[in-house]
Structures are given as C-alpha cells and as structure tokens.
Amino acid sequence: SQSSGLRRTLALLVDELASALPSDEVPDTPDLSEAAYGFLTLFRRVAERIQTSGYWLRGARLREAARRLRQEKHPWATVYVSGFHGFTPAEREVLEALQ
C-alpha cells in the first residue's frame, strides 16, 4: 500500500524489533505463522538495505555504542539513568558497558 501511515507504522515496528532482539542477528524460527514469516522477511530486507546504505537501525547503533564503550574507558565518573520502566536488550547492553 502507498499509505504514509502504514509505511511509518512499519518503519517504527522494524526499528522496535531491531532494538528488542538480543543481538543484531535475526534468529531462524521455523514455526512462524505466514504473517510472522512475512514480517520477518520484510524486517531482514529493510535491515539489509539500511545497512548497505550506510545507516543504522536504533538497536544496531546502541550495540555499536556499547562495543565502543567496552573498548575505550568512558570519561564519566557517574552516569545517572532516570525515568525508565524497562530497557530493551540493546539499551541494557549500553548500560552494562558503562559499568
């Protein structure tokens, strides 16, 4: 469909899934419904296209930030995090790298 609302919703869903995955690798899951398999296929295509264009999904950016934080000591003595109810796996990875 050419609906901008649908495109925006799918883009947000792809970005949310990228942040929620435990890694940048999308697991192969054989027992998916047809709709879930279709979305997973869409997700993989979008993620690959974004990566080959030199851009990053939010989860990939966070994982790269965590990787860099683990390699180089961060300059902050204290980091405060406030106002959150939960964290995605990618966000937790950054917080763990700050320890």
N, C-alpha and C positions, 0 to 999 in steps of 0.2 A: 504494500500500500504506500501511497505517497503522502500520507498523513504526517505532518511535522510532530504532532503529539505522540504518535506511535513511534516514530524514529527517536524522539527524545526519551521516551519511556524505555525503549530497548537499549539505548546508549547507557542510561542510568543502571539498568539491570545488568548489563555486561560489566560495567565498572564495579558494581557492588559484588558480583560474583568473583571478579578478579581479586578484590580485597578480602573476600571471605575464604578463599581457597587457602589451604595450609602451605602451599608453595606456588610458584609460577607454572608448574606442570599441571595440566588438566588430566585427572585420572581417567583411564578407560573403564567405563562402567557398562557391562554387558546387559544388565537388567533394567534398562530405561524404557519408559513409555515412548511412543512415537513422538509426542510433543517435546518431551525432555531431550530426546536424542536430537531432534531438530534444533532446539535451542543450543545444545552443546556444540553442534556443528556450526551454528551461527557464531557462537562465542569464540570458537577456535579460529574461524576465518577473520573475524574482527580483530582479535588479539594479534594474529599474524600480520594483518595489514597495518595495524598501528605500529607494531614493532619494526616492520620493514620500511615504514615511512619515517622512522627516527623518533617516534613519540612513545610515551609510556602510559599504560593504564595506572590508576592510582596505586593498586596493590604492588605492581612492579616497581613503581617509584619508591614506595615505602621500603620494600625489600632491598632495593639498591642503597637507600639511605642507611638502613641497618647494617648492610655489608660494609659500607664506608666507615660507619661509626665503630664497628668492631676492628677495623684495620688501623684507624687513627684515633688516638685518645681525644675525646671531645673536650672543649675548653671550659665547660661549665662545672662549677663545684656542686651545684644543686639544681635539679630540674623539678619543677612543680607541675603536676597534672591535675586539673580540677574540672568538675562539671561533666564527667562522662559516666555513663551507666554500664558500658561494656566496650570491649575493643575487638576489632577483627584480628585474625591471625597476623596479618601484615603489620597492624598497629602494635600488637604485642611484641613482635619481633624488634621493632624500633625501640620500644621501652626497655626490653631486655638488653639491647645493645648499649643503652645509656647507663646501665648499672656498673 
